[in-house]
Amino acid sequence: MSREIKILSPTAILGYGFPEKSWRKGLQENPDFIAVDGGSIDPGPFYLGSGKSFTDRSGVKRDLRYILKGAVEKEIPVIIGTAGGSGANSHLKWCQEIVEEIACEENLQFDLALIESQIEKEKVRQWFREERILKNNDLPLSDEELEKCERIVAQMGVEPFIGALEKGAQVILAGRAYDPAVFAAYPIWKGYDPGLSLHLGKILECAAIAADPGSGRDAMLGILGPDYFQVEPLDPQRRCTPTSVAAHTLYEKKDPIHLPGPGGELNLEETTFKAVNDRRVEVRGSRFVETPQYILKLEGAKKIGYRTISIAGVRDPIMIKEMETIIKEVREAVKDNFVGQINPEEYYLLFRTYGKNGVMGDLEPKEFSGYELGLVIDVVAPKQEQADTLCSFARSTMLHYGYEGRISTAGNLAFPYSPSDFSGGPVYEFNLHHLVKIDKPEKSFPVKIIRGFDGREKLG
């Protein structure tokens, strides 16, 4: 292991894009493989619940065209995790179809591996009955809740990727994955230190976000040695510093020292960050500590109703001052108007007041002082027609609400759009965010290999 491994991370999420100049420079570095994360739960539960991708198809195809052509040209592997944004079977198939199109259009041929991460409900029920699923006080679990899940995925670790590499796959397209695993699997397979490999993966998963200035749509190069790794952005206008790399290490983590993942945790007690030059940082001392029991994270989403929203602006200082009272009384008016028609416990009516506390709500630490508010009326109800009705009534009630001191008679709200109300369709929420104890991770993630894949044989 005296030789260094080079890893090219083109973009933070497949479909976010990257400058062609950075991509070309990355290929000139002769990387050992290309890896990219295809998704996240950051955009919320809708995409897992609906089975749709939150990344644009044309954007994903653009990125994949560069990646697949470059990998075939260099005869190196490509590893893609959380395909289609959420990694369920529908997302994997969506991304697979794009790979098929590109292979046909560009006359590419390679050995393709498909790794599913969607878990059948009956399997999860079995784990639940066997008390393998760890308790989550924020999300009580039951058979009824499991039945409501539209889709369930598990975050795979490095094992399924290593299995695909051992079988000779050049392009690996996988479902939901632990983000660093996409980058760490190849070097761990080659015998490199798991702690350094996973920590490097933690940095590369978001590509140049760990640089200064950071960007999710620019490329980063990772270099892994026997007892260190280095990272450097491929755009000369960016640079990595010990602060930028250390800061990204803490990204999305509640504990700065112990970073849990499938099968163990990344321990950073002895980690050091050192500038190699003005653009490259070297990291040492990161360790991976296996847990006695292998643990995976499960994610599931259920449909809770349908949404309608209305967007308006408020400019009257008197109304702004009395806004909390007005909102309370409009809520009561909506409730009273539909007594016997719509159960108030079956819908929610939310007023977001941007400019005051629309983002942080009651957690906003600053005292409000402004001259205008952006108002979003948000309704979720069991049926779309009910959400439309409730939003329409709340909007019209607030539009003509007669508060004390009111001067205007034409209306209180300024609407930037006509129509003023927008039907948002189905709404989902996460109802499964639990850890599960398993015995053999590779059994939960089947690997399918297609030899000599060129896109002409549709895989179904």
C-alpha positions in Angstrom: 0.0 0.0 0.0 2.9 2.4 -0.6 1.0 3.7 -3.7 -1.5 6.5 -3.3 -5.1 6.1 -4.4 -6.7 9.0 -6.2 -10.5 9.6 -6.1 -12.4 12.0 -8.2 -15.6 13.5 -6.7 -17.2 15.6 -9.5 -20.2 17.1 -7.7 -22.0 17.1 -4.3 -25.1 15.3 -5.7 -25.5 13.8 -9.2 -27.4 16.3 -11.2 -26.0 19.4 -9.5 -23.5 19.8 -12.3 -19.8 20.8 -12.4 -17.6 23.0 -14.6 -16.2 21.1 -17.5 -12.8 22.7 -16.8 -12.7 21.1 -13.3 -13.8 17.8 -14.7 -11.1 17.7 -17.3 -8.5 18.6 -14.8 -9.7 15.8 -12.6 -9.4 13.2 -15.3 -5.9 14.5 -16.1 -5.0 13.4 -12.5 -5.6 9.8 -13.6 -7.9 8.9 -10.7 -8.3 5.2 -9.7 -12.0 5.6 -9.6 -14.9 8.1 -9.8 -17.5 8.3 -7.1 -20.6 10.4 -6.6 -23.5 10.6 -4.2 -26.8 10.6 -5.9 -29.1 11.9 -3.2 -30.0 12.8 0.3 -32.9 13.0 2.8 -32.3 16.8 3.1 -35.1 17.7 0.7 -37.6 15.9 3.0 -39.8 12.8 2.9 -41.8 13.6 -0.3 -39.3 12.0 -2.7 -39.0 8.8 -0.8 -42.8 8.6 -0.3 -43.7 9.5 -3.9 -40.9 7.5 -5.5 -39.8 10.6 -7.5 -36.3 12.1 -7.9 -35.6 15.6 -6.5 -32.9 16.1 -9.1 -33.7 17.0 -12.6 -33.5 14.3 -15.2 -31.7 16.4 -17.8 -29.2 17.5 -15.2 -28.5 14.0 -14.0 -28.1 12.8 -17.6 -25.6 15.6 -18.3 -23.5 14.7 -15.4 -23.7 11.0 -16.1 -22.6 11.4 -19.7 -19.3 13.0 -18.6 -18.8 10.5 -15.8 -19.5 7.3 -17.9 -17.5 8.5 -20.9 -14.6 9.4 -18.7 -14.6 6.2 -16.8 -14.7 4.0 -19.9 -12.0 6.1 -21.5 -9.8 5.7 -18.4 -10.9 2.1 -17.8 -11.7 2.8 -14.1 -14.7 2.1 -11.9 -17.6 4.4 -11.3 -19.5 4.1 -8.0 -22.9 5.8 -7.5 -24.9 5.7 -4.3 -28.4 6.8 -3.4 -29.4 6.7 -7.1 -32.4 8.9 -8.0 -32.2 11.0 -4.9 -33.7 8.6 -2.3 -32.5 5.2 -3.4 -35.7 3.2 -3.4 -36.3 0.7 -6.3 -38.2 3.3 -8.4 -35.3 5.8 -8.0 -32.8 3.1 -8.9 -34.7 2.2 -12.0 -35.1 5.9 -13.0 -31.3 6.4 -12.9 -30.7 3.0 -14.6 -32.8 4.1 -17.6 -30.6 7.2 -17.9 -27.5 5.0 -17.9 -29.1 2.8 -20.6 -29.7 5.8 -22.8 -26.2 7.2 -22.4 -24.6 3.8 -23.1 -26.6 3.5 -26.3 -26.0 7.1 -27.5 -22.3 7.0 -26.7 -21.6 3.4 -27.8 -20.2 2.5 -24.3 -19.9 -1.0 -22.9 -19.1 -2.0 -19.4 -19.9 -4.5 -16.7 -22.8 -3.0 -14.7 -23.8 -3.7 -11.1 -27.2 -2.9 -9.7 -27.6 -2.9 -5.9 -31.1 -2.5 -4.4 -31.6 -1.0 -0.9 -35.4 -1.1 -0.7 -36.5 -3.4 2.1 -39.8 -5.2 2.0 -42.3 -4.4 4.8 -42.5 -8.1 5.9 -38.8 -8.1 6.5 -39.0 -5.0 8.6 -42.0 -6.5 10.5 -39.9 -9.5 11.2 -37.1 -7.3 12.6 -39.7 -5.5 14.6 -41.1 -8.7 16.1 -37.6 -9.9 16.9 -36.9 -6.6 18.7 -34.0 -5.8 16.4 -35.2 -2.3 15.7 -34.0 0.2 18.2 -36.4 2.5 19.9 -36.8 6.1 18.6 -38.7 8.2 21.1 -39.6 10.8 18.5 -41.1 8.2 16.2 -43.0 5.4 18.0 -43.0 2.3 15.8 -45.9 -0.2 15.4 -47.2 -2.6 12.8 -49.8 0.0 11.8 -47.0 2.6 11.1 -45.0 0.1 9.1 -48.1 -0.7 7.0 -48.4 3.0 6.2 -44.9 3.3 4.8 -45.0 3.9 1.0 -41.3 2.8 0.7 -38.6 1.6 3.1 -34.9 1.8 2.4 -31.8 1.0 4.4 -28.5 2.8 4.3 -25.9 0.3 3.0 -22.3 0.5 4.0 -19.2 -0.5 2.0 -19.9 -4.3 1.9 -22.3 -4.4 -1.1 -20.0 -2.1 -3.1 -17.0 -4.3 -2.3 -19.0 -7.3 -3.3 -19.8 -5.7 -6.7 -16.1 -4.7 -7.2 -15.0 -8.3 -6.4 -17.3 -9.5 -9.2 -15.6 -7.2 -11.7 -18.2 -4.4 -12.0 -16.9 -1.2 -13.6 -20.1 0.8 -13.1 -21.9 0.4 -9.8 -25.4 1.9 -9.5 -26.8 1.5 -5.9 -29.8 2.4 -3.9 -29.7 4.3 -0.6 -26.2 4.3 0.8 -24.3 5.8 3.7 -22.7 8.8 1.9 -19.0 8.1 2.7 -19.4 4.4 1.7 -19.5 5.3 -2.0 -16.0 6.7 -1.7 -14.5 4.4 1.0 -15.5 1.0 -0.5 -12.8 0.9 -3.2 -9.8 1.7 -0.9 -11.1 -0.5 1.9 -11.3 -3.3 -0.7 -7.7 -2.6 -1.7 -6.6 -2.9 2.0 -6.4 0.8 3.0 -7.2 2.0 6.5 -11.1 2.0 7.0 -11.0 5.1 9.3 -9.1 7.3 6.8 -11.1 5.9 3.9 -14.4 6.7 5.5 -13.2 10.1 6.7 -12.0 11.0 3.2 -15.4 9.8 2.0 -17.1 12.2 4.5 -15.2 15.1 2.9 -15.6 14.0 -0.7 -19.4 13.3 -0.5 -20.1 17.0 -0.9 -17.2 17.6 -3.4 -16.0 21.2 -3.3 -18.3 22.3 -0.4 -15.3 21.6 1.9 -13.3 24.2 0.0 -13.1 27.9 0.4 -15.2 29.3 -1.2 -17.3 26.2 -1.1 -19.5 24.9 -3.9 -21.7 21.8 -4.3 -21.3 22.0 -8.0 -17.6 21.7 -8.4 -15.1 18.9 -8.3 -12.7 17.7 -5.6 -9.7 15.4 -5.7 -9.0 13.0 -2.8 -5.6 11.3 -2.4 -5.3 8.4 0.1 -2.0 7.0 1.4 -1.3 4.3 4.0 -1.6 6.7 7.0 -3.0 9.9 5.6 -5.3 11.5 3.1 -5.2 14.8 1.2 -8.0 16.8 -0.4 -7.7 19.6 -3.0 -10.3 21.3 -5.1 -9.9 21.2 -8.9 -11.0 24.8 -9.5 -7.9 27.0 -9.0 -10.1 29.7 -7.6 -10.9 27.5 -4.6 -8.7 26.2 -1.8 -8.9 23.7 1.0 -7.8 25.0 4.5 -7.5 23.1 7.7 -10.5 25.1 8.9 -12.7 24.4 5.8 -11.9 20.6 5.9 -12.4 20.3 9.7 -15.6 22.3 9.5 -17.0 19.9 6.8 -16.0 17.0 9.0 -18.6 18.3 11.5 -21.2 18.9 8.8 -24.6 17.3 9.8 -23.1 15.6 12.9 -24.2 16.2 16.5 -21.0 14.7 18.0 -17.7 16.2 16.7 -15.6 13.2 17.8 -17.8 10.1 17.3 -19.5 9.8 13.8 -21.6 6.6 13.7 -22.3 4.7 10.5 -23.1 1.2 9.3 -21.1 -1.4 11.3 -19.2 1.1 13.6 -18.2 4.7 14.2 -15.5 7.0 12.9 -13.4 8.1 15.9 -11.7 11.5 15.5 -10.1 11.9 18.9 -6.6 11.9 17.4 -7.4 13.4 14.0 -5.1 16.3 12.8 -5.6 18.7 9.9 -2.5 20.3 8.3 -2.0 22.5 5.3 0.3 20.9 2.7 0.3 24.1 0.6 -2.2 27.0 0.1 -4.7 24.7 -1.6 -4.3 21.2 -0.2 -4.9 19.8 3.3 -3.6 16.6 4.8 -5.5 14.6 7.5 -4.2 11.9 9.8 -5.2 9.9 12.8 -8.9 9.1 12.0 -9.9 5.6 13.2 -12.8 3.3 12.5 -14.1 1.4 15.5 -16.3 -1.6 14.7 -19.4 -2.1 16.9 -20.1 -5.6 18.3 -23.4 -5.6 16.5 -23.8 -4.4 12.9 -26.4 -1.6 12.8 -28.1 -0.1 9.8 -30.4 2.9 9.5 -33.9 2.5 8.1 -35.9 5.3 6.4 -39.6 5.2 5.6 -42.2 7.7 4.6 -46.0 7.7 4.8 -48.6 9.9 3.1 -50.5 12.2 5.5 -52.7 14.2 3.2 -52.7 16.8 0.5 -51.4 20.4 0.5 -52.7 23.8 -0.8 -50.8 27.0 -0.2 -51.4 30.7 -0.8 -48.6 33.3 -0.8 -49.2 37.0 0.0 -47.5 40.1 1.2 -48.5 42.4 4.2 -47.5 46.0 4.2 -49.9 47.7 6.7 -47.9 48.4 10.0 -51.1 48.1 12.0 -51.8 44.6 10.7 -48.2 43.6 11.1 -48.3 44.7 14.7 -51.5 42.6 15.4 -50.5 39.7 13.2 -50.4 37.0 15.9 -53.9 38.0 17.1 -55.2 38.1 13.6 -53.8 34.6 12.8 -55.4 33.2 16.0 -58.8 34.6 15.1 -58.6 33.5 11.4 -57.9 30.0 12.7 -61.0 30.1 14.8 -63.1 31.4 11.9 -61.9 28.5 9.7 -62.7 26.0 12.5 -66.1 27.5 13.1 -67.1 27.7 9.5 -66.6 24.0 8.8 -68.0 22.5 11.9 -69.6 19.1 11.0 -67.9 19.1 7.6 -64.1 18.8 8.2 -62.8 17.6 11.6 -60.2 20.2 12.8 -58.1 17.3 14.1 -57.7 15.9 10.6 -56.1 19.0 9.0 -53.5 21.6 9.9 -53.5 25.2 9.0 -50.1 26.9 9.3 -49.3 30.6 8.8 -45.6 31.3 8.0 -44.7 35.0 8.5 -41.5 35.5 6.6 -39.6 38.7 7.7 -40.7 38.0 11.3 -40.1 34.4 12.2 -41.0 32.4 9.1 -37.9 30.2 9.2 -37.3 29.6 12.9 -40.8 30.2 14.3 -40.8 30.3 18.1 -37.0 29.7 18.2 -36.3 33.1 16.6 -34.1 34.9 19.1 -34.4 38.4 17.6 -37.1 40.9 18.4 -39.1 41.7 15.2 -38.8 45.1 13.6 -39.8 45.4 10.0 -42.2 47.2 7.7 -43.5 44.3 5.6 -44.1 40.5 5.9 -44.3 37.7 3.5 -47.2 35.4 4.4 -47.6 31.8 3.4 -50.9 30.1 4.3 -50.2 26.3 4.3 -53.0 23.8 4.6 -52.7 20.0 4.7 -56.0 17.9 4.8 -57.0 14.3 4.1 -58.2 15.2 0.5 -57.0 17.7 -2.0 -60.5 19.3 -2.3 -60.6 19.8 1.5 -57.2 21.5 1.5 -58.3 23.7 -1.4 -61.4 24.7 0.5 -59.7 25.4 3.8 -56.9 27.4 2.2 -59.4 29.5 0.1 -61.5 30.3 3.2 -58.4 31.2 5.3 -57.0 33.4 2.6 -60.3 35.2 1.9 -61.0 35.6 5.7 -57.5 37.2 6.3 -57.8 39.3 3.1 -60.9 41.1 4.4 -60.3 40.7 8.1 -61.4 43.8 10.1 -58.8 44.4 12.8 -58.8 47.3 15.1 -57.4 50.5 13.5 -57.8 49.1 10.0 -57.9 51.9 7.3 -58.0 49.9 4.1 -61.3 48.6 2.8 -60.1 47.0 -0.4 -58.1 44.2 1.2 -55.2 43.5 3.6 -53.0 41.2 1.4 -51.0 41.7 -1.8 -50.9 38.6 -4.0 -47.9 38.2 -6.3 -49.7 35.5 -8.3 -53.1 34.8 -9.9 -54.5 32.3 -9.1 -53.5 33.0 -5.5 -53.8 29.4 -4.3 -51.7 26.5 -5.4 -52.7 22.8 -5.0 -49.5 21.0 -3.9 -50.6 17.4 -4.2 -49.7 14.6 -1.7 -47.7 15.3 1.4 -45.5 12.8 3.1 -43.7 12.6 6.4 -41.0 10.3 7.7 -42.4 7.7 10.1 -39.5 5.3 10.0 -36.1 6.7 11.0 -34.8 3.8 13.1 -31.7 1.8 13.6 -31.8 -2.0 13.1 -29.4 -4.7 14.3 -28.6 -7.2 11.5 -26.2 -10.2 11.2 -24.9 -10.1 7.6 -25.2 -6.7 5.8 -24.6 -8.2 2.3 -27.8 -10.3 2.5 -29.9 -7.1 2.8 -28.5 -5.6 -0.4 -28.6 -8.0 -3.4 -26.1 -7.3 -6.2 -27.0 -8.0 -9.8 -24.2 -8.0 -12.4 -24.8 -7.5 -16.1 -21.8 -8.3 -18.2 -20.9 -6.3 -21.3 -23.8 -3.9 -20.7 -24.2 -1.4 -23.6 -27.7 -0.1 -22.9 -29.3 -2.0 -25.8 -30.7 -4.7 -23.6 -33.4 -3.1 -21.4 -33.2 -4.4 -17.9 -36.8 -4.0 -16.8 
